[in-house]
């Protein structure tokens, strides 16, 4: 079965998870890169071995669980360490997503990721759906959700791809400001996608 792979992306606080949940309700399975990456850092032997080589046995506790706080204290003080961990984890997540997508018994699947282009996940998707909101809305959401202060949120935003660049690279954008309804925007995206797919199928026939 030919599958269309949709990427749902956007900056911190944009509301990607809301759109992903809607797609799931509409019958489109969604792969969550963030949660799956955390699982793979414990279950994937290549990742485990790589992390231990980089940072030592302390990466995992006696029960084999990832020592997240300890590892974060080593990674986020050194930009080169972040890059090395990303180079280790991202290809495995990309491969895991491709295997997962093939197992789904439907014509469309989606993947939610905040770092679509940085991770290389854009190489294995067919369409990009960007979720965005204005800066102040995003800051307010993250402050309320994560308890992070304003400066901490801004720091995270500054490390992400600028919205203007994402808008140029995406196929469709959903504005999720909490005022404009998201549901019709997602429905319109899916309708446009289906029409384009039908046109491509007609040309092949």
PyMOL commands that set and color helices and strands:
alter all, ss='L'
color gray80, all
select helices_A, chain A and resi 16-25+33-43+45-55+57-59+68-75+79-103+116-119+121-124+135-146+150-158+163-169+183-204
alter helices_A, ss='H'
color red, helices_A
select strands_A, chain A and resi 4-9+29-32+108-112+127-132+172-175
alter strands_A, ss='S'
color yellow, strands_A
deselect
rebuild
show_as cartoon
